[in-house]
Structure formats: C-alpha cells, structure tokens
C-alpha cells in the first residue's frame, strides 16, 4: 500500500507587531478594574457633616463597616478575629507613612459597640485613620 503524498503547506507567519499594544491595553484594563474593585465594598451610608474636607487621592487600604457591622477589608469580608493579622501585613508592606493610612467607611447608623473594637484593632496595628463622610446636600439640590 502506498502512502498518500502530502502537499507542502505554505508557511504562514503570525503578525506580532501589535502584541505590545494589546498587552499594554490589557494591563491598563485590569489595573483600572482592580482599583474599582478595591474601592467597592459594603453598601455604606456615610455620615454627613459640613466640615468635611477633600484630602485628594484616597489611601490604598480601605475598610468598610456596613449598617449590620459586617467588616470589609479591601472589598473582602473579614471577621474581627482575622482583621489584625491581615491589616498588620498590609501596613508592614507599606513603604511610606501614606501607605499606613486606612480609609474607614462606617455606616452612620452603626452602633458604637460594633465599630469601637475595629478602631481598637486599627490603633493596635499602627494604622493612620482617615475617616470618610459626605457633605450634606443643600436644600433644593437634586
């Protein structure tokens, strides 16, 4: 029996000139998405005050406490018992004092019995607290 003769296949070269552009766009996309994911977290109704100032770029560590007392660190739910360990590792990894800042988003209806233990853990870890709030809307504004 005779083997069928194979036809030579033409050599096709895959264009790779735009691969760098594609990689750059993918990296940019994931950086933007990961920053948005960290900024999100628990649904928090922030306290309102007319004395709130905008401090510019928010700190890299975000801690949220919702109305039920659920703790979210960097967008991930965490228990009070695990908070100290995780927070200590984040603060120790910080290369500057600004990296030790922790943005706290605490729901305005949360009882102090639920948020005071969290504040104590933050103080024990050496965190610099940055509290979050909103300015009240002026009457007649949408």
ZARO-382825 format. One record per residue: residue number from 1; x, y, z of N, C-alpha, C in turn. Coordinates in steps of 0.05 Angstrom, whole numbers, plus 5000, padded with zeros to 4 digits. Example, Ala and Ser with C-alpha at 12.3 -4.5 7.8 and 13.67 -1.06 7.14 Angstrom:
2
<fiba nr="1" n_xx="5264" n_yy="4886" n_zz="5156" ca_xx="5246" ca_yy="4910" ca_zz="5156" c_xx="5264" c_yy="4934" c_zz="5156"/>
<fiba nr="2" n_xx="5257" n_yy="4955" n_zz="5142" ca_xx="5273" ca_yy="4979" ca_zz="5143" c_xx="5258" c_yy="5001" c_zz="5157"/>
END
This chain:
142
<fiba nr="1" n_xx="5016" n_yy="4977" n_zz="5000" ca_xx="5000" ca_yy="5000" ca_zz="5000" c_xx="5017" c_yy="5025" c_zz="5000"/>
<fiba nr="2" n_xx="5009" n_yy="5043" n_zz="4985" ca_xx="5024" ca_yy="5068" ca_zz="4981" c_xx="5014" c_yy="5090" c_zz="4999"/>
<fiba nr="3" n_xx="5032" n_yy="5105" n_zz="5011" ca_xx="5024" ca_yy="5128" ca_zz="5027" c_xx="5016" c_yy="5151" c_zz="5009"/>
<fiba nr="4" n_xx="4994" n_yy="5164" n_zz="5017" ca_xx="4987" ca_yy="5187" ca_zz="5001" c_xx="5008" c_yy="5209" c_zz="5004"/>
<fiba nr="5" n_xx="5013" n_yy="5223" n_zz="4983" ca_xx="5032" ca_yy="5244" ca_zz="4983" c_xx="5020" c_yy="5269" c_zz="4996"/>
<fiba nr="6" n_xx="5035" n_yy="5280" n_zz="5014" ca_xx="5026" ca_yy="5305" ca_zz="5027" c_xx="5034" c_yy="5329" c_zz="5011"/>
<fiba nr="7" n_xx="5016" n_yy="5347" n_zz="5009" ca_xx="5022" ca_yy="5372" ca_zz="4995" c_xx="5037" c_yy="5390" c_zz="5015"/>
<fiba nr="8" n_xx="5057" n_yy="5403" n_zz="5006" ca_xx="5071" ca_yy="5422" ca_zz="5025" c_xx="5053" c_yy="5445" c_zz="5032"/>
<fiba nr="9" n_xx="5052" n_yy="5451" n_zz="5058" ca_xx="5035" ca_yy="5473" ca_zz="5067" c_xx="5050" c_yy="5499" c_zz="5065"/>
<fiba nr="10" n_xx="5037" n_yy="5520" n_zz="5057" ca_xx="5051" ca_yy="5545" ca_zz="5056" c_xx="5058" c_yy="5555" c_zz="5084"/>
<fiba nr="11" n_xx="5080" n_yy="5567" n_zz="5087" ca_xx="5089" ca_yy="5578" ca_zz="5113" c_xx="5074" c_yy="5604" c_zz="5118"/>
<fiba nr="12" n_xx="5059" n_yy="5604" n_zz="5140" ca_xx="5044" ca_yy="5628" ca_zz="5148" c_xx="5057" c_yy="5640" c_zz="5173"/>
<fiba nr="13" n_xx="5063" n_yy="5665" n_zz="5172" ca_xx="5075" ca_yy="5678" ca_zz="5195" c_xx="5054" c_yy="5695" c_zz="5209"/>
<fiba nr="14" n_xx="5052" n_yy="5692" n_zz="5234" ca_xx="5032" ca_yy="5707" ca_zz="5250" c_xx="5043" c_yy="5734" c_zz="5256"/>
<fiba nr="15" n_xx="5028" n_yy="5755" n_zz="5249" ca_xx="5038" ca_yy="5782" ca_zz="5255" c_xx="5038" c_yy="5788" c_zz="5285"/>
<fiba nr="16" n_xx="5060" n_yy="5796" n_zz="5295" ca_xx="5063" ca_yy="5801" ca_zz="5324" c_xx="5070" c_yy="5830" c_zz="5330"/>
<fiba nr="17" n_xx="5068" n_yy="5847" n_zz="5311" ca_xx="5076" ca_yy="5875" ca_zz="5314" c_xx="5058" c_yy="5889" c_zz="5335"/>
<fiba nr="18" n_xx="5032" n_yy="5883" n_zz="5336" ca_xx="5014" ca_yy="5897" ca_zz="5354" c_xx="5011" c_yy="5883" c_zz="5381"/>
<fiba nr="19" n_xx="5026" n_yy="5862" n_zz="5386" ca_xx="5023" ca_yy="5847" ca_zz="5412" c_xx="5030" c_yy="5865" c_zz="5436"/>
<fiba nr="20" n_xx="5049" n_yy="5882" n_zz="5433" ca_xx="5056" ca_yy="5901" ca_zz="5455" c_xx="5033" c_yy="5919" c_zz="5461"/>
<fiba nr="21" n_xx="5020" n_yy="5929" n_zz="5441" ca_xx="4996" ca_yy="5946" ca_zz="5445" c_xx="4974" c_yy="5931" c_zz="5459"/>
<fiba nr="22" n_xx="4969" n_yy="5907" n_zz="5451" ca_xx="4948" ca_yy="5891" ca_zz="5463" c_xx="4955" c_yy="5885" c_zz="5492"/>
<fiba nr="23" n_xx="4979" n_yy="5878" n_zz="5498" ca_xx="4988" ca_yy="5873" ca_zz="5526" c_xx="4985" c_yy="5898" c_zz="5543"/>
<fiba nr="24" n_xx="4993" n_yy="5921" n_zz="5532" ca_xx="4991" ca_yy="5946" ca_zz="5547" c_xx="4961" c_yy="5952" c_zz="5553"/>
<fiba nr="25" n_xx="4944" n_yy="5949" n_zz="5534" ca_xx="4916" ca_yy="5954" ca_zz="5538" c_xx="4904" c_yy="5935" c_zz="5559"/>
<fiba nr="26" n_xx="4911" n_yy="5910" n_zz="5558" ca_xx="4901" ca_yy="5890" ca_zz="5578" c_xx="4911" c_yy="5897" c_zz="5606"/>
<fiba nr="27" n_xx="4936" n_yy="5905" n_zz="5609" ca_xx="4947" ca_yy="5912" ca_zz="5635" c_xx="4932" c_yy="5937" c_zz="5645"/>
<fiba nr="28" n_xx="4928" n_yy="5957" n_zz="5628" ca_xx="4913" ca_yy="5981" ca_zz="5636" c_xx="4885" c_yy="5974" c_zz="5645"/>
<fiba nr="29" n_xx="4872" n_yy="5957" n_zz="5630" ca_xx="4844" ca_yy="5950" ca_zz="5637" c_xx="4843" c_yy="5937" c_zz="5664"/>
<fiba nr="30" n_xx="4861" n_yy="5917" n_zz="5669" ca_xx="4860" ca_yy="5903" ca_zz="5695" c_xx="4868" c_yy="5921" c_zz="5718"/>
<fiba nr="31" n_xx="4886" n_yy="5940" n_zz="5714" ca_xx="4893" ca_yy="5959" ca_zz="5735" c_xx="4869" c_yy="5976" c_zz="5743"/>
<fiba nr="32" n_xx="4854" n_yy="5986" n_zz="5723" ca_xx="4831" ca_yy="6002" ca_zz="5728" c_xx="4809" c_yy="5986" c_zz="5742"/>
<fiba nr="33" n_xx="4805" n_yy="5962" n_zz="5732" ca_xx="4784" ca_yy="5945" ca_zz="5744" c_xx="4791" c_yy="5937" c_zz="5773"/>
<fiba nr="34" n_xx="4816" n_yy="5931" n_zz="5778" ca_xx="4824" ca_yy="5922" ca_zz="5805" c_xx="4822" c_yy="5946" c_zz="5824"/>
<fiba nr="35" n_xx="4828" n_yy="5970" n_zz="5815" ca_xx="4825" ca_yy="5994" ca_zz="5833" c_xx="4795" c_yy="5998" c_zz="5839"/>
<fiba nr="36" n_xx="4778" n_yy="5994" n_zz="5819" ca_xx="4749" ca_yy="5998" ca_zz="5824" c_xx="4739" c_yy="5976" c_zz="5843"/>
<fiba nr="37" n_xx="4749" n_yy="5952" n_zz="5841" ca_xx="4741" ca_yy="5930" ca_zz="5858" c_xx="4749" c_yy="5935" c_zz="5887"/>
<fiba nr="38" n_xx="4772" n_yy="5946" n_zz="5891" ca_xx="4781" ca_yy="5952" ca_zz="5918" c_xx="4764" c_yy="5975" c_zz="5930"/>
<fiba nr="39" n_xx="4758" n_yy="5995" n_zz="5914" ca_xx="4742" ca_yy="6017" ca_zz="5924" c_xx="4714" c_yy="6009" c_zz="5932"/>
<fiba nr="40" n_xx="4704" n_yy="5989" n_zz="5919" ca_xx="4677" ca_yy="5980" ca_zz="5926" c_xx="4679" c_yy="5964" c_zz="5952"/>
<fiba nr="41" n_xx="4657" n_yy="5955" n_zz="5961" ca_xx="4656" ca_yy="5941" ca_zz="5986" c_xx="4628" c_yy="5940" c_zz="5996"/>
<fiba nr="42" n_xx="4624" n_yy="5942" n_zz="6021" ca_xx="4598" ca_yy="5941" ca_zz="6033" c_xx="4583" c_yy="5967" c_zz="6026"/>
<fiba nr="43" n_xx="4557" n_yy="5965" n_zz="6024" ca_xx="4540" ca_yy="5988" ca_zz="6020" c_xx="4539" c_yy="6004" c_zz="6046"/>
<fiba nr="44" n_xx="4550" n_yy="6028" n_zz="6045" ca_xx="4553" ca_yy="6044" ca_zz="6069" c_xx="4540" c_yy="6071" c_zz="6065"/>
<fiba nr="45" n_xx="4522" n_yy="6079" n_zz="6083" ca_xx="4510" ca_yy="6106" ca_zz="6083" c_xx="4528" c_yy="6123" c_zz="6101"/>
<fiba nr="46" n_xx="4545" n_yy="6139" n_zz="6089" ca_xx="4566" ca_yy="6154" ca_zz="6104" c_xx="4553" c_yy="6176" c_zz="6120"/>
<fiba nr="47" n_xx="4566" n_yy="6183" n_zz="6143" ca_xx="4556" ca_yy="6205" ca_zz="6159" c_xx="4560" c_yy="6231" c_zz="6144"/>
<fiba nr="48" n_xx="4543" n_yy="6251" n_zz="6151" ca_xx="4544" ca_yy="6276" ca_zz="6137" c_xx="4552" c_yy="6298" c_zz="6156"/>
<fiba nr="49" n_xx="4569" n_yy="6317" n_zz="6145" ca_xx="4579" ca_yy="6339" ca_zz="6160" c_xx="4587" c_yy="6361" c_zz="6141"/>
<fiba nr="50" n_xx="4582" n_yy="6386" n_zz="6150" ca_xx="4590" ca_yy="6409" ca_zz="6133" c_xx="4620" c_yy="6414" c_zz="6134"/>
<fiba nr="51" n_xx="4634" n_yy="6402" n_zz="6154" ca_xx="4662" ca_yy="6407" ca_zz="6158" c_xx="4681" c_yy="6387" c_zz="6144"/>
<fiba nr="52" n_xx="4671" n_yy="6371" n_zz="6126" ca_xx="4687" ca_yy="6351" ca_zz="6113" c_xx="4704" c_yy="6364" c_zz="6091"/>
<fiba nr="53" n_xx="4730" n_yy="6355" n_zz="6090" ca_xx="4748" ca_yy="6366" ca_zz="6070" c_xx="4757" c_yy="6343" c_zz="6052"/>
<fiba nr="54" n_xx="4761" n_yy="6350" n_zz="6027" ca_xx="4772" ca_yy="6331" ca_zz="6007" c_xx="4802" c_yy="6329" c_zz="6011"/>
<fiba nr="55" n_xx="4812" n_yy="6306" n_zz="6017" ca_xx="4841" ca_yy="6302" ca_zz="6021" c_xx="4855" c_yy="6293" c_zz="5996"/>
<fiba nr="56" n_xx="4842" n_yy="6292" n_zz="5973" ca_xx="4855" ca_yy="6284" ca_zz="5949" c_xx="4852" c_yy="6254" c_zz="5945"/>
<fiba nr="57" n_xx="4874" n_yy="6242" n_zz="5935" ca_xx="4874" ca_yy="6213" ca_zz="5930" c_xx="4870" c_yy="6197" c_zz="5955"/>
<fiba nr="58" n_xx="4851" n_yy="6179" n_zz="5955" ca_xx="4845" ca_yy="6163" ca_zz="5979" c_xx="4868" c_yy="6143" c_zz="5985"/>
<fiba nr="59" n_xx="4871" n_yy="6136" n_zz="6010" ca_xx="4892" ca_yy="6116" ca_zz="6018" c_xx="4888" c_yy="6090" c_zz="6003"/>
<fiba nr="60" n_xx="4909" n_yy="6073" n_zz="6003" ca_xx="4908" ca_yy="6048" ca_zz="5989" c_xx="4893" c_yy="6026" c_zz="6005"/>
<fiba nr="61" n_xx="4891" n_yy="6029" n_zz="6031" ca_xx="4877" ca_yy="6009" ca_zz="6047" c_xx="4849" c_yy="6020" c_zz="6054"/>
<fiba nr="62" n_xx="4829" n_yy="6005" n_zz="6047" ca_xx="4801" ca_yy="6013" ca_zz="6051" c_xx="4787" c_yy="5993" c_zz="6069"/>
<fiba nr="63" n_xx="4775" n_yy="6003" n_zz="6091" ca_xx="4760" ca_yy="5986" ca_zz="6109" c_xx="4731" c_yy="5997" c_zz="6111"/>
<fiba nr="64" n_xx="4711" n_yy="5980" n_zz="6106" ca_xx="4683" ca_yy="5988" ca_zz="6107" c_xx="4668" c_yy="5973" c_zz="6129"/>
<fiba nr="65" n_xx="4650" n_yy="5987" n_zz="6142" ca_xx="4632" ca_yy="5975" ca_zz="6162" c_xx="4604" c_yy="5983" c_zz="6153"/>
<fiba nr="66" n_xx="4588" n_yy="5963" n_zz="6147" ca_xx="4560" ca_yy="5969" ca_zz="6138" c_xx="4542" c_yy="5971" c_zz="6163"/>
<fiba nr="67" n_xx="4516" n_yy="5975" n_zz="6158" ca_xx="4497" ca_yy="5980" ca_zz="6179" c_xx="4494" c_yy="5956" c_zz="6198"/>
<fiba nr="68" n_xx="4500" n_yy="5932" n_zz="6188" ca_xx="4498" ca_yy="5908" ca_zz="6205" c_xx="4524" c_yy="5902" c_zz="6220"/>
<fiba nr="69" n_xx="4545" n_yy="5917" n_zz="6214" ca_xx="4571" ca_yy="5912" ca_zz="6228" c_xx="4589" c_yy="5894" c_zz="6212"/>
<fiba nr="70" n_xx="4582" n_yy="5887" n_zz="6187" ca_xx="4599" ca_yy="5870" ca_zz="6171" c_xx="4624" c_yy="5885" c_zz="6163"/>
<fiba nr="71" n_xx="4648" n_yy="5873" n_zz="6167" ca_xx="4673" ca_yy="5886" ca_zz="6161" c_xx="4683" c_yy="5878" c_zz="6134"/>
<fiba nr="72" n_xx="4690" n_yy="5897" n_zz="6118" ca_xx="4701" ca_yy="5892" ca_zz="6091" c_xx="4729" c_yy="5905" c_zz="6090"/>
<fiba nr="73" n_xx="4750" n_yy="5889" n_zz="6086" ca_xx="4777" ca_yy="5900" ca_zz="6082" c_xx="4785" c_yy="5896" c_zz="6054"/>
<fiba nr="74" n_xx="4791" n_yy="5917" n_zz="6040" ca_xx="4799" ca_yy="5916" ca_zz="6012" c_xx="4777" c_yy="5902" c_zz="5995"/>
<fiba nr="75" n_xx="4752" n_yy="5906" n_zz="6002" ca_xx="4730" ca_yy="5894" ca_zz="5986" c_xx="4723" c_yy="5865" c_zz="5993"/>
<fiba nr="76" n_xx="4737" n_yy="5854" n_zz="6012" ca_xx="4733" ca_yy="5826" ca_zz="6020" c_xx="4723" c_yy="5825" c_zz="6049"/>
<fiba nr="77" n_xx="4701" n_yy="5810" n_zz="6053" ca_xx="4690" ca_yy="5807" ca_zz="6080" c_xx="4710" c_yy="5793" c_zz="6098"/>
<fiba nr="78" n_xx="4713" n_yy="5803" n_zz="6122" ca_xx="4733" ca_yy="5792" ca_zz="6141" c_xx="4721" c_yy="5793" c_zz="6169"/>
<fiba nr="79" n_xx="4728" n_yy="5775" n_zz="6186" ca_xx="4720" ca_yy="5775" ca_zz="6214" c_xx="4738" c_yy="5792" c_zz="6231"/>
<fiba nr="80" n_xx="4729" n_yy="5801" n_zz="6254" ca_xx="4744" ca_yy="5817" ca_zz="6272" c_xx="4769" c_yy="5802" c_zz="6281"/>
<fiba nr="81" n_xx="4767" n_yy="5776" n_zz="6285" ca_xx="4790" ca_yy="5760" ca_zz="6294" c_xx="4812" c_yy="5759" c_zz="6273"/>
<fiba nr="82" n_xx="4806" n_yy="5761" n_zz="6248" ca_xx="4827" ca_yy="5760" ca_zz="6226" c_xx="4836" c_yy="5787" c_zz="6218"/>
<fiba nr="83" n_xx="4823" n_yy="5808" n_zz="6227" ca_xx="4829" ca_yy="5835" ca_zz="6218" c_xx="4857" c_yy="5844" c_zz="6226"/>
<fiba nr="84" n_xx="4865" n_yy="5838" n_zz="6251" ca_xx="4892" ca_yy="5847" ca_zz="6260" c_xx="4914" c_yy="5835" c_zz="6243"/>
<fiba nr="85" n_xx="4913" n_yy="5810" n_zz="6238" ca_xx="4934" ca_yy="5796" ca_zz="6222" c_xx="4935" c_yy="5807" c_zz="6193"/>
<fiba nr="86" n_xx="4912" n_yy="5809" n_zz="6180" ca_xx="4912" ca_yy="5819" ca_zz="6152" c_xx="4921" c_yy="5848" c_zz="6151"/>
<fiba nr="87" n_xx="4911" n_yy="5865" n_zz="6170" ca_xx="4918" ca_yy="5893" ca_zz="6170" c_xx="4947" c_yy="5898" c_zz="6176"/>
<fiba nr="88" n_xx="4958" n_yy="5882" n_zz="6195" ca_xx="4986" ca_yy="5885" ca_zz="6202" c_xx="5004" c_yy="5879" c_zz="6177"/>
<fiba nr="89" n_xx="4997" n_yy="5858" n_zz="6162" ca_xx="5013" ca_yy="5852" ca_zz="6139" c_xx="5011" c_yy="5874" c_zz="6117"/>
<fiba nr="90" n_xx="4987" n_yy="5886" n_zz="6114" ca_xx="4984" ca_yy="5908" ca_zz="6095" c_xx="5000" c_yy="5932" c_zz="6103"/>
<fiba nr="91" n_xx="5000" n_yy="5939" n_zz="6129" ca_xx="5014" ca_yy="5962" ca_zz="6139" c_xx="5044" c_yy="5958" c_zz="6138"/>
<fiba nr="92" n_xx="5053" n_yy="5934" n_zz="6145" ca_xx="5082" ca_yy="5928" ca_zz="6144" c_xx="5093" c_yy="5929" c_zz="6116"/>
<fiba nr="93" n_xx="5076" n_yy="5923" n_zz="6096" ca_xx="5085" ca_yy="5924" ca_zz="6068" c_xx="5086" c_yy="5953" c_zz="6058"/>
<fiba nr="94" n_xx="5075" n_yy="5972" n_zz="6072" ca_xx="5075" ca_yy="6000" ca_zz="6063" c_xx="5103" c_yy="6011" c_zz="6065"/>
<fiba nr="95" n_xx="5110" n_yy="6025" n_zz="6044" ca_xx="5137" ca_yy="6036" ca_zz="6043" c_xx="5139" c_yy="6065" c_zz="6052"/>
<fiba nr="96" n_xx="5115" n_yy="6078" n_zz="6057" ca_xx="5115" ca_yy="6105" ca_zz="6066" c_xx="5093" c_yy="6109" c_zz="6087"/>
<fiba nr="97" n_xx="5094" n_yy="6131" n_zz="6101" ca_xx="5072" ca_yy="6136" ca_zz="6121" c_xx="5044" c_yy="6138" c_zz="6108"/>
<fiba nr="98" n_xx="5043" n_yy="6148" n_zz="6083" ca_xx="5018" ca_yy="6149" ca_zz="6069" c_xx="5006" c_yy="6121" c_zz="6064"/>
<fiba nr="99" n_xx="5024" n_yy="6101" n_zz="6061" ca_xx="5015" ca_yy="6074" ca_zz="6057" c_xx="5003" c_yy="6062" c_zz="6082"/>
<fiba nr="100" n_xx="5008" n_yy="6074" n_zz="6105" ca_xx="4997" ca_yy="6064" ca_zz="6131" c_xx="4969" c_yy="6076" c_zz="6137"/>
<fiba nr="101" n_xx="4960" n_yy="6094" n_zz="6119" ca_xx="4934" ca_yy="6106" ca_zz="6123" c_xx="4912" c_yy="6085" c_zz="6115"/>
<fiba nr="102" n_xx="4891" n_yy="6084" n_zz="6132" ca_xx="4868" ca_yy="6067" ca_zz="6127" c_xx="4843" c_yy="6084" c_zz="6125"/>
<fiba nr="103" n_xx="4831" n_yy="6083" n_zz="6101" ca_xx="4805" ca_yy="6097" ca_zz="6097" c_xx="4783" c_yy="6081" c_zz="6110"/>
<fiba nr="104" n_xx="4769" n_yy="6093" n_zz="6129" ca_xx="4747" ca_yy="6079" ca_zz="6142" c_xx="4721" c_yy="6091" c_zz="6133"/>
<fiba nr="105" n_xx="4704" n_yy="6073" n_zz="6122" ca_xx="4677" ca_yy="6080" ca_zz="6114" c_xx="4658" c_yy="6066" c_zz="6133"/>
<fiba nr="106" n_xx="4647" n_yy="6081" n_zz="6151" ca_xx="4630" ca_yy="6069" ca_zz="6172" c_xx="4601" c_yy="6080" c_zz="6168"/>
<fiba nr="107" n_xx="4582" n_yy="6062" n_zz="6167" ca_xx="4554" ca_yy="6070" ca_zz="6163" c_xx="4545" c_yy="6087" c_zz="6186"/>
<fiba nr="108" n_xx="4530" n_yy="6108" n_zz="6180" ca_xx="4523" ca_yy="6128" ca_zz="6201" c_xx="4504" c_yy="6116" c_zz="6222"/>
<fiba nr="109" n_xx="4490" n_yy="6094" n_zz="6217" ca_xx="4472" ca_yy="6083" ca_zz="6237" c_xx="4485" c_yy="6061" c_zz="6253"/>
<fiba nr="110" n_xx="4510" n_yy="6055" n_zz="6248" ca_xx="4523" ca_yy="6033" ca_zz="6262" c_xx="4528" c_yy="6041" c_zz="6292"/>
<fiba nr="111" n_xx="4521" n_yy="6022" n_zz="6309" ca_xx="4524" ca_yy="6026" ca_zz="6338" c_xx="4554" c_yy="6026" c_zz="6345"/>
<fiba nr="112" n_xx="4561" n_yy="6043" n_zz="6364" ca_xx="4590" ca_yy="6045" ca_zz="6372" c_xx="4601" c_yy="6019" c_zz="6383"/>
<fiba nr="113" n_xx="4584" n_yy="6002" n_zz="6394" ca_xx="4593" ca_yy="5976" ca_zz="6405" c_xx="4604" c_yy="5958" c_zz="6382"/>
<fiba nr="114" n_xx="4596" n_yy="5964" n_zz="6358" ca_xx="4606" ca_yy="5948" ca_zz="6335" c_xx="4630" c_yy="5960" c_zz="6322"/>
<fiba nr="115" n_xx="4633" n_yy="5987" n_zz="6322" ca_xx="4656" ca_yy="5998" ca_zz="6309" c_xx="4680" c_yy="6004" c_zz="6327"/>
<fiba nr="116" n_xx="4675" n_yy="6007" n_zz="6353" ca_xx="4697" ca_yy="6012" ca_zz="6371" c_xx="4718" c_yy="5989" c_zz="6372"/>
<fiba nr="117" n_xx="4710" n_yy="5964" n_zz="6372" ca_xx="4731" ca_yy="5943" ca_zz="6371" c_xx="4748" c_yy="5944" c_zz="6346"/>
<fiba nr="118" n_xx="4736" n_yy="5952" n_zz="6324" ca_xx="4751" ca_yy="5954" ca_zz="6299" c_xx="4771" c_yy="5977" c_zz="6301"/>
<fiba nr="119" n_xx="4763" n_yy="6000" n_zz="6313" ca_xx="4781" ca_yy="6023" ca_zz="6316" c_xx="4804" c_yy="6014" c_zz="6335"/>
<fiba nr="120" n_xx="4799" n_yy="5998" n_zz="6355" ca_xx="4820" ca_yy="5989" ca_zz="6373" c_xx="4840" c_yy="5972" c_zz="6358"/>
<fiba nr="121" n_xx="4831" n_yy="5954" n_zz="6341" ca_xx="4849" ca_yy="5938" ca_zz="6325" c_xx="4866" c_yy="5955" c_zz="6307"/>
<fiba nr="122" n_xx="4853" n_yy="5975" n_zz="6294" ca_xx="4868" ca_yy="5993" ca_zz="6277" c_xx="4890" c_yy="6008" c_zz="6292"/>
<fiba nr="123" n_xx="4884" n_yy="6017" n_zz="6316" ca_xx="4904" ca_yy="6031" ca_zz="6332" c_xx="4927" c_yy="6012" c_zz="6340"/>
<fiba nr="124" n_xx="4920" n_yy="5988" n_zz="6347" ca_xx="4940" ca_yy="5968" ca_zz="6355" c_xx="4959" c_yy="5961" c_zz="6332"/>
<fiba nr="125" n_xx="4949" n_yy="5962" n_zz="6308" ca_xx="4965" ca_yy="5956" ca_zz="6284" c_xx="4982" c_yy="5979" c_zz="6275"/>
<fiba nr="126" n_xx="4978" n_yy="6003" n_zz="6287" ca_xx="4993" ca_yy="6026" ca_zz="6279" c_xx="4983" c_yy="6040" c_zz="6254"/>
<fiba nr="127" n_xx="4957" n_yy="6036" n_zz="6248" ca_xx="4945" ca_yy="6049" ca_zz="6225" c_xx="4940" c_yy="6079" c_zz="6230"/>
<fiba nr="128" n_xx="4942" n_yy="6094" n_zz="6209" ca_xx="4935" ca_yy="6122" ca_zz="6210" c_xx="4906" c_yy="6124" c_zz="6199"/>
<fiba nr="129" n_xx="4888" n_yy="6133" n_zz="6215" ca_xx="4859" ca_yy="6132" ca_zz="6208" c_xx="4852" c_yy="6156" c_zz="6191"/>
<fiba nr="130" n_xx="4837" n_yy="6151" n_zz="6170" ca_xx="4825" ca_yy="6171" ca_zz="6153" c_xx="4796" c_yy="6164" c_zz="6151"/>
<fiba nr="131" n_xx="4779" n_yy="6181" n_zz="6164" ca_xx="4751" ca_yy="6176" ca_zz="6165" c_xx="4737" c_yy="6188" c_zz="6141"/>
<fiba nr="132" n_xx="4717" n_yy="6174" n_zz="6131" ca_xx="4702" ca_yy="6182" ca_zz="6107" c_xx="4675" c_yy="6192" c_zz="6114"/>
<fiba nr="133" n_xx="4665" n_yy="6212" n_zz="6099" ca_xx="4639" ca_yy="6223" ca_zz="6104" c_xx="4630" c_yy="6238" c_zz="6079"/>
<fiba nr="134" n_xx="4606" n_yy="6250" n_zz="6081" ca_xx="4595" ca_yy="6265" ca_zz="6058" c_xx="4586" c_yy="6293" c_zz="6069"/>
<fiba nr="135" n_xx="4587" n_yy="6312" n_zz="6051" ca_xx="4575" ca_yy="6338" ca_zz="6058" c_xx="4546" c_yy="6336" c_zz="6052"/>
<fiba nr="136" n_xx="4529" n_yy="6348" n_zz="6070" ca_xx="4500" ca_yy="6347" ca_zz="6065" c_xx="4492" c_yy="6362" c_zz="6040"/>
<fiba nr="137" n_xx="4472" n_yy="6352" n_zz="6027" ca_xx="4462" ca_yy="6366" ca_zz="6003" c_xx="4447" c_yy="6391" c_zz="6011"/>
<fiba nr="138" n_xx="4451" n_yy="6412" n_zz="5995" ca_xx="4436" ca_yy="6436" ca_zz="6001" c_xx="4407" c_yy="6432" c_zz="5993"/>
<fiba nr="139" n_xx="4389" n_yy="6445" n_zz="6008" ca_xx="4360" ca_yy="6441" ca_zz="6002" c_xx="4355" c_yy="6452" c_zz="5974"/>
<fiba nr="140" n_xx="4339" n_yy="6436" n_zz="5959" ca_xx="4332" ca_yy="6443" ca_zz="5932" c_xx="4351" c_yy="6431" c_zz="5912"/>
<fiba nr="141" n_xx="4373" n_yy="6420" n_zz="5920" ca_xx="4392" ca_yy="6407" ca_zz="5902" c_xx="4383" c_yy="6378" c_zz="5897"/>
<fiba nr="142" n_xx="4386" n_yy="6368" n_zz="5872" ca_xx="4377" ca_yy="6341" ca_zz="5866" c_xx="4395" c_yy="6320" c_zz="5878"/>
END
